[in-house]
């Protein structure tokens, strides 16, 4: 890591699982204060509520976690601080994204180089090659991308199965994404970059996951869910769902 973690995080590593979770929850704010986090990340915190996201995902020191489609690394950096020096974060960037835009690869490499407990993972979007079984995987505003037109039919099902296989028995998957109109399924993923929550639940249930919890962390009832999420009138103010799934075991 770029800096030593707080004493609370270090002590939590040797605590019981429940105590470790509680200690981690009390120290998420310390993870946000990590001076290694760029100013641009801090400016986004008010809207992205990172401490609440980490708490909902139940991230604890020493865990092995994955950031599925890490983008610029905002969530990856948070996870690196939260799991501590005995944990490991795998930042996955789809090979298709890197081929489309070099910046995706550059951002991944920069985070990988900056944190001792972060490893870069690449590969096909539908087949993330995480090198060891994980406790938790988080994917933020990216599940709908599995249904974009450039990707072949079945990409969503294949990726869902791969995420299930990547987790330890009892492991969790947290999905945050932009809400589409009820009943629209995956049909608006390409045009609006939104997805119906029920379609996500259906895909992941088919893969073997059990929906465990839902959070209104990013709920915006005033979003009519009819605009492209990149439209200036709605960008940063979309209604989003937050779901936690568990792999039985």
C-alpha atoms as a printed R data frame, in Angstrom:
    type eleno elety resid chain resno       x       y       z
1   ATOM     1    CA   UNK     A     1   0.000   0.000   0.000
2   ATOM     2    CA   UNK     A     2   1.044   3.612  -0.464
3   ATOM     3    CA   UNK     A     3   0.495   4.365   3.227
4   ATOM     4    CA   UNK     A     4   0.196   2.319   6.440
5   ATOM     5    CA   UNK     A     5  -3.364   1.373   7.255
6   ATOM     6    CA   UNK     A     6  -4.933   2.408  10.506
7   ATOM     7    CA   UNK     A     7  -4.475   0.362  13.648
8   ATOM     8    CA   UNK     A     8  -8.131  -0.566  13.602
9   ATOM     9    CA   UNK     A     9  -7.771  -2.273  10.251
10  ATOM    10    CA   UNK     A    10  -4.679  -4.162  11.349
11  ATOM    11    CA   UNK     A    11  -6.308  -5.382  14.555
12  ATOM    12    CA   UNK     A    12  -9.405  -6.444  12.663
13  ATOM    13    CA   UNK     A    13  -7.387  -8.940  10.615
14  ATOM    14    CA   UNK     A    14  -6.848 -11.166  13.648
15  ATOM    15    CA   UNK     A    15 -10.357 -10.748  15.061
16  ATOM    16    CA   UNK     A    16 -13.286 -13.116  14.663
17  ATOM    17    CA   UNK     A    17 -15.152 -12.768  11.352
18  ATOM    18    CA   UNK     A    18 -18.010 -10.839  12.978
19  ATOM    19    CA   UNK     A    19 -15.660  -8.611  14.923
20  ATOM    20    CA   UNK     A    20 -13.625  -8.021  11.773
21  ATOM    21    CA   UNK     A    21 -16.750  -6.906   9.927
22  ATOM    22    CA   UNK     A    22 -17.689  -4.533  12.747
23  ATOM    23    CA   UNK     A    23 -14.180  -3.108  12.973
24  ATOM    24    CA   UNK     A    24 -14.061  -2.614   9.235
25  ATOM    25    CA   UNK     A    25 -17.434  -0.857   9.228
26  ATOM    26    CA   UNK     A    26 -16.180   1.616  11.823
27  ATOM    27    CA   UNK     A    27 -13.065   2.288   9.780
28  ATOM    28    CA   UNK     A    28 -14.506   2.861   6.310
29  ATOM    29    CA   UNK     A    29 -14.191   6.585   6.863
30  ATOM    30    CA   UNK     A    30 -10.459   6.079   7.450
31  ATOM    31    CA   UNK     A    31 -10.256   4.290   4.118
32  ATOM    32    CA   UNK     A    32 -11.866   7.303   2.454
33  ATOM    33    CA   UNK     A    33  -9.281   9.562   4.066
34  ATOM    34    CA   UNK     A    34  -6.395   7.624   2.502
35  ATOM    35    CA   UNK     A    35  -4.122  10.360   1.085
36  ATOM    36    CA   UNK     A    36  -3.375   8.104  -1.888
37  ATOM    37    CA   UNK     A    37  -6.882   8.710  -3.211
38  ATOM    38    CA   UNK     A    38  -6.889  11.352  -5.969
39  ATOM    39    CA   UNK     A    39  -8.694  14.639  -5.437
40  ATOM    40    CA   UNK     A    40 -11.044  13.705  -8.270
41  ATOM    41    CA   UNK     A    41 -12.176  10.651  -6.296
42  ATOM    42    CA   UNK     A    42 -12.873  12.750  -3.205
43  ATOM    43    CA   UNK     A    43 -14.965  15.167  -5.241
44  ATOM    44    CA   UNK     A    44 -17.214  12.275  -6.253
45  ATOM    45    CA   UNK     A    45 -17.702  10.913  -2.744
46  ATOM    46    CA   UNK     A    46 -20.795  12.972  -1.869
47  ATOM    47    CA   UNK     A    47 -22.743  11.440  -4.743
48  ATOM    48    CA   UNK     A    48 -21.223   7.966  -4.656
49  ATOM    49    CA   UNK     A    49 -21.480   7.413  -0.869
50  ATOM    50    CA   UNK     A    50 -18.471   5.079  -0.730
51  ATOM    51    CA   UNK     A    51 -18.580   4.288   2.992
52  ATOM    52    CA   UNK     A    52 -22.194   3.148   2.661
53  ATOM    53    CA   UNK     A    53 -21.326   1.039  -0.382
54  ATOM    54    CA   UNK     A    54 -18.446  -0.666   1.438
55  ATOM    55    CA   UNK     A    55 -20.708  -1.339   4.413
56  ATOM    56    CA   UNK     A    56 -23.459  -2.819   2.222
57  ATOM    57    CA   UNK     A    57 -20.844  -5.029   0.540
58  ATOM    58    CA   UNK     A    58 -19.578  -6.020   4.014
59  ATOM    59    CA   UNK     A    59 -15.946  -5.584   2.994
60  ATOM    60    CA   UNK     A    60 -13.524  -6.575   5.762
61  ATOM    61    CA   UNK     A    61  -9.735  -6.571   6.212
62  ATOM    62    CA   UNK     A    62  -7.949  -9.588   4.794
63  ATOM    63    CA   UNK     A    63 -10.597 -10.407   2.206
64  ATOM    64    CA   UNK     A    64  -9.941 -11.255  -1.424
65  ATOM    65    CA   UNK     A    65 -12.211  -9.116  -3.586
66  ATOM    66    CA   UNK     A    66 -12.775  -8.304  -7.233
67  ATOM    67    CA   UNK     A    67 -13.782  -5.077  -8.966
68  ATOM    68    CA   UNK     A    68 -15.559  -6.272 -12.104
69  ATOM    69    CA   UNK     A    69 -14.962  -3.576 -14.734
70  ATOM    70    CA   UNK     A    70 -12.851  -1.204 -12.691
71  ATOM    71    CA   UNK     A    71 -13.055   1.760 -15.061
72  ATOM    72    CA   UNK     A    72 -10.855   4.537 -13.725
73  ATOM    73    CA   UNK     A    73 -10.266   2.707 -10.444
74  ATOM    74    CA   UNK     A    74 -12.516   4.642  -8.050
75  ATOM    75    CA   UNK     A    75 -13.923   1.513  -6.388
76  ATOM    76    CA   UNK     A    76 -10.634  -0.392  -6.708
77  ATOM    77    CA   UNK     A    77  -8.797   2.195  -4.607
78  ATOM    78    CA   UNK     A    78 -11.501   2.101  -1.948
79  ATOM    79    CA   UNK     A    79 -11.321  -1.676  -1.779
80  ATOM    80    CA   UNK     A    80  -7.524  -1.603  -1.517
81  ATOM    81    CA   UNK     A    81  -7.712   0.528   1.627
82  ATOM    82    CA   UNK     A    82 -10.624  -1.440   3.092
83  ATOM    83    CA   UNK     A    83  -9.113  -4.947   2.777
84  ATOM    84    CA   UNK     A    84  -5.711  -3.822   4.055
85  ATOM    85    CA   UNK     A    85  -2.256  -5.280   3.523
86  ATOM    86    CA   UNK     A    86  -3.339  -8.876   4.143
87  ATOM    87    CA   UNK     A    87  -6.146  -8.618   1.613
88  ATOM    88    CA   UNK     A    88  -6.067  -8.592  -2.154
89  ATOM    89    CA   UNK     A    89  -8.007  -6.654  -4.780
90  ATOM    90    CA   UNK     A    90  -8.263  -7.814  -8.381
91  ATOM    91    CA   UNK     A    91  -9.176  -4.979 -10.736
92  ATOM    92    CA   UNK     A    92 -10.742  -6.481 -13.860
93  ATOM    93    CA   UNK     A    93 -10.818  -4.518 -17.091
94  ATOM    94    CA   UNK     A    94 -12.387  -6.250 -20.115
95  ATOM    95    CA   UNK     A    95  -9.993  -6.754 -23.003
96  ATOM    96    CA   UNK     A    96 -12.717  -5.423 -25.312
97  ATOM    97    CA   UNK     A    97 -12.801  -2.135 -23.363
98  ATOM    98    CA   UNK     A    98  -9.023  -1.755 -23.499
99  ATOM    99    CA   UNK     A    99  -9.058  -2.402 -27.245
100 ATOM   100    CA   UNK     A   100 -11.781   0.208 -27.685
101 ATOM   101    CA   UNK     A   101 -10.064   2.877 -25.581
102 ATOM   102    CA   UNK     A   102  -6.419   2.745 -24.497
103 ATOM   103    CA   UNK     A   103  -7.176   4.838 -21.405
104 ATOM   104    CA   UNK     A   104  -8.890   1.850 -19.796
105 ATOM   105    CA   UNK     A   105  -5.630  -0.076 -19.867
106 ATOM   106    CA   UNK     A   106  -3.611   2.927 -18.719
107 ATOM   107    CA   UNK     A   107  -5.900   3.488 -15.738
108 ATOM   108    CA   UNK     A   108  -5.738  -0.176 -14.795
109 ATOM   109    CA   UNK     A   109  -1.940  -0.201 -14.967
110 ATOM   110    CA   UNK     A   110  -1.682   2.957 -12.848
111 ATOM   111    CA   UNK     A   111  -3.769   1.529 -10.010
112 ATOM   112    CA   UNK     A   112  -1.929  -1.786 -10.196
113 ATOM   113    CA   UNK     A   113   1.414  -0.004  -9.859
114 ATOM   114    CA   UNK     A   114   0.287   2.258  -7.017
115 ATOM   115    CA   UNK     A   115  -1.005  -0.394  -4.590
116 ATOM   116    CA   UNK     A   116   0.869  -3.460  -3.391
117 ATOM   117    CA   UNK     A   117  -2.373  -5.317  -2.718
118 ATOM   118    CA   UNK     A   118  -3.960  -4.657  -6.131
119 ATOM   119    CA   UNK     A   119  -3.427  -6.914  -9.140
120 ATOM   120    CA   UNK     A   120  -4.670  -6.154 -12.635
121 ATOM   121    CA   UNK     A   121  -6.818  -8.771 -14.356
122 ATOM   122    CA   UNK     A   122  -7.756  -8.647 -18.023
123 ATOM   123    CA   UNK     A   123  -9.475 -11.028 -20.392
124 ATOM   124    CA   UNK     A   124 -12.783 -11.358 -22.242
125 ATOM   125    CA   UNK     A   125 -15.756  -9.501 -20.777
126 ATOM   126    CA   UNK     A   126 -17.677 -12.748 -20.395
127 ATOM   127    CA   UNK     A   127 -14.762 -14.657 -18.823
128 ATOM   128    CA   UNK     A   128 -12.950 -12.681 -16.094
129 ATOM   129    CA   UNK     A   129  -9.916 -14.744 -15.090
130 ATOM   130    CA   UNK     A   130  -9.674 -14.054 -11.367
131 ATOM   131    CA   UNK     A   131  -6.695 -16.099 -10.109
132 ATOM   132    CA   UNK     A   132  -8.177 -17.288  -6.811
133 ATOM   133    CA   UNK     A   133 -11.622 -17.738  -5.237
134 ATOM   134    CA   UNK     A   134 -12.984 -14.429  -3.984
135 ATOM   135    CA   UNK     A   135 -14.965 -13.352  -0.936
136 ATOM   136    CA   UNK     A   136 -16.751 -10.515  -2.733
137 ATOM   137    CA   UNK     A   137 -17.100  -9.028  -6.198
138 ATOM   138    CA   UNK     A   138 -18.433  -5.519  -6.790
139 ATOM   139    CA   UNK     A   139 -19.566  -4.152 -10.134
140 ATOM   140    CA   UNK     A   140 -20.794  -0.561 -10.372
141 ATOM   141    CA   UNK     A   141 -22.736   0.782 -13.364
142 ATOM   142    CA   UNK     A   142 -21.411  -1.915 -15.665
143 ATOM   143    CA   UNK     A   143 -23.744  -4.917 -15.623
144 ATOM   144    CA   UNK     A   144 -25.870  -3.374 -18.382
145 ATOM   145    CA   UNK     A   145 -22.772  -3.263 -20.625
146 ATOM   146    CA   UNK     A   146 -22.984  -7.032 -20.948
147 ATOM   147    CA   UNK     A   147 -26.019  -6.446 -23.158
148 ATOM   148    CA   UNK     A   148 -24.584  -3.789 -25.482
149 ATOM   149    CA   UNK     A   149 -24.948  -4.518 -29.199
150 ATOM   150    CA   UNK     A   150 -21.211  -5.060 -29.863
151 ATOM   151    CA   UNK     A   151 -21.256  -8.112 -27.588
152 ATOM   152    CA   UNK     A   152 -22.697 -11.393 -28.830
153 ATOM   153    CA   UNK     A   153 -25.938 -12.787 -27.484
154 ATOM   154    CA   UNK     A   154 -25.338 -14.802 -24.336
155 ATOM   155    CA   UNK     A   155 -22.562 -12.563 -23.004
156 ATOM   156    CA   UNK     A   156 -24.662 -11.669 -19.957
157 ATOM   157    CA   UNK     A   157 -25.359 -15.303 -19.078
158 ATOM   158    CA   UNK     A   158 -21.737 -16.298 -19.587
159 ATOM   159    CA   UNK     A   159 -20.431 -13.458 -17.427
160 ATOM   160    CA   UNK     A   160 -22.995 -14.193 -14.701
161 ATOM   161    CA   UNK     A   161 -21.846 -17.818 -14.611
162 ATOM   162    CA   UNK     A   162 -18.196 -16.719 -14.517
163 ATOM   163    CA   UNK     A   163 -18.847 -14.390 -11.583
164 ATOM   164    CA   UNK     A   164 -20.592 -17.208  -9.740
165 ATOM   165    CA   UNK     A   165 -17.644 -19.526 -10.354
166 ATOM   166    CA   UNK     A   166 -15.151 -16.876  -9.223
167 ATOM   167    CA   UNK     A   167 -16.615 -16.631  -5.722
168 ATOM   168    CA   UNK     A   168 -16.036 -18.857  -2.741
169 ATOM   169    CA   UNK     A   169 -19.096 -20.744  -1.459
170 ATOM   170    CA   UNK     A   170 -20.930 -18.165   0.631
171 ATOM   171    CA   UNK     A   171 -19.290 -15.293  -1.253
172 ATOM   172    CA   UNK     A   172 -21.192 -12.213  -2.346
173 ATOM   173    CA   UNK     A   173 -21.732 -10.182  -5.499
174 ATOM   174    CA   UNK     A   174 -22.811  -6.538  -5.236
175 ATOM   175    CA   UNK     A   175 -24.369  -4.939  -8.316
176 ATOM   176    CA   UNK     A   176 -25.097  -1.227  -8.748
177 ATOM   177    CA   UNK     A   177 -26.584  -0.036 -12.030
178 ATOM   178    CA   UNK     A   178 -28.794   2.561 -13.677
179 ATOM   179    CA   UNK     A   179 -32.493   1.721 -13.492
180 ATOM   180    CA   UNK     A   180 -34.508   1.238 -16.664
181 ATOM   181    CA   UNK     A   181 -38.297   1.207 -16.890
182 ATOM   182    CA   UNK     A   182 -39.966  -1.739 -15.204
183 ATOM   183    CA   UNK     A   183 -40.532  -4.567 -17.649
184 ATOM   184    CA   UNK     A   184 -37.968  -3.321 -20.186
185 ATOM   185    CA   UNK     A   185 -35.515  -6.132 -19.476
186 ATOM   186    CA   UNK     A   186 -32.206  -5.552 -21.221
187 ATOM   187    CA   UNK     A   187 -33.677  -3.751 -24.240
188 ATOM   188    CA   UNK     A   188 -32.516  -0.275 -23.157
189 ATOM   189    CA   UNK     A   189 -28.971  -1.261 -22.266
190 ATOM   190    CA   UNK     A   190 -27.553  -0.041 -25.552
191 ATOM   191    CA   UNK     A   191 -29.683   3.037 -26.189
192 ATOM   192    CA   UNK     A   192 -29.946   4.420 -22.632
193 ATOM   193    CA   UNK     A   193 -27.221   2.487 -20.774
194 ATOM   194    CA   UNK     A   194 -29.857   1.316 -18.311
195 ATOM   195    CA   UNK     A   195 -31.167  -2.083 -17.295
196 ATOM   196    CA   UNK     A   196 -34.310  -3.306 -15.566
197 ATOM   197    CA   UNK     A   197 -33.489  -4.501 -12.058
198 ATOM   198    CA   UNK     A   198 -35.633  -7.593 -12.553
199 ATOM   199    CA   UNK     A   199 -33.512  -8.578 -15.561
200 ATOM   200    CA   UNK     A   200 -30.369  -8.480 -13.404
201 ATOM   201    CA   UNK     A   201 -32.024 -10.572 -10.714
202 ATOM   202    CA   UNK     A   202 -33.208 -13.078 -13.321
203 ATOM   203    CA   UNK     A   203 -29.771 -13.430 -14.944
204 ATOM   204    CA   UNK     A   204 -27.940 -13.903 -11.668
205 ATOM   205    CA   UNK     A   205 -30.570 -16.228 -10.220
206 ATOM   206    CA   UNK     A   206 -30.216 -18.361 -13.353
207 ATOM   207    CA   UNK     A   207 -26.459 -18.498 -12.662
208 ATOM   208    CA   UNK     A   208 -27.116 -19.850  -9.157
209 ATOM   209    CA   UNK     A   209 -27.060 -16.694  -7.012
210 ATOM   210    CA   UNK     A   210 -29.585 -15.895  -4.292
211 ATOM   211    CA   UNK     A   211 -30.708 -12.284  -3.888
212 ATOM   212    CA   UNK     A   212 -29.910 -11.441  -0.277
213 ATOM   213    CA   UNK     A   213 -30.472  -7.710   0.161
214 ATOM   214    CA   UNK     A   214 -31.409  -4.485  -1.619
215 ATOM   215    CA   UNK     A   215 -30.461  -0.947  -0.669
216 ATOM   216    CA   UNK     A   216 -31.949   2.413  -1.689
217 ATOM   217    CA   UNK     A   217 -28.528   4.051  -1.473
218 ATOM   218    CA   UNK     A   218 -28.760   5.588  -4.942
219 ATOM   219    CA   UNK     A   219 -32.533   5.751  -5.301
220 ATOM   220    CA   UNK     A   220 -33.745   8.828  -7.209
221 ATOM   221    CA   UNK     A   221 -37.517   8.782  -7.506
222 ATOM   222    CA   UNK     A   222 -37.466  11.923  -9.656
223 ATOM   223    CA   UNK     A   223 -35.626  10.160 -12.483
224 ATOM   224    CA   UNK     A   224 -38.217   9.167 -15.127
225 ATOM   225    CA   UNK     A   225 -35.730   6.556 -16.410
226 ATOM   226    CA   UNK     A   226 -36.291   7.646 -20.014
227 ATOM   227    CA   UNK     A   227 -33.041   9.517 -20.734
228 ATOM   228    CA   UNK     A   228 -29.608   8.242 -21.683
229 ATOM   229    CA   UNK     A   229 -27.500   8.281 -18.524
230 ATOM   230    CA   UNK     A   230 -24.895  10.433 -20.303
231 ATOM   231    CA   UNK     A   231 -27.375  13.202 -21.127
232 ATOM   232    CA   UNK     A   232 -26.275  16.356 -19.322
233 ATOM   233    CA   UNK     A   233 -29.696  16.845 -17.716
234 ATOM   234    CA   UNK     A   234 -29.569  13.514 -15.908
235 ATOM   235    CA   UNK     A   235 -25.898  12.552 -15.687
236 ATOM   236    CA   UNK     A   236 -24.924  11.952 -12.073
237 ATOM   237    CA   UNK     A   237 -28.580  12.048 -11.001
238 ATOM   238    CA   UNK     A   238 -29.922   8.737 -12.276
239 ATOM   239    CA   UNK     A   239 -32.038   6.342 -10.281
240 ATOM   240    CA   UNK     A   240 -29.874   3.324  -9.466
241 ATOM   241    CA   UNK     A   241 -30.512   0.008  -7.747
242 ATOM   242    CA   UNK     A   242 -28.073  -1.648  -5.344
243 ATOM   243    CA   UNK     A   243 -28.292  -5.410  -4.881
244 ATOM   244    CA   UNK     A   244 -26.328  -7.986  -2.892
245 ATOM   245    CA   UNK     A   245 -26.357 -11.585  -4.060
246 ATOM   246    CA   UNK     A   246 -24.885 -14.607  -2.295
247 ATOM   247    CA   UNK     A   247 -23.423 -17.800  -3.686
248 ATOM   248    CA   UNK     A   248 -24.920 -20.650  -1.650
249 ATOM   249    CA   UNK     A   249 -22.525 -22.689   0.424
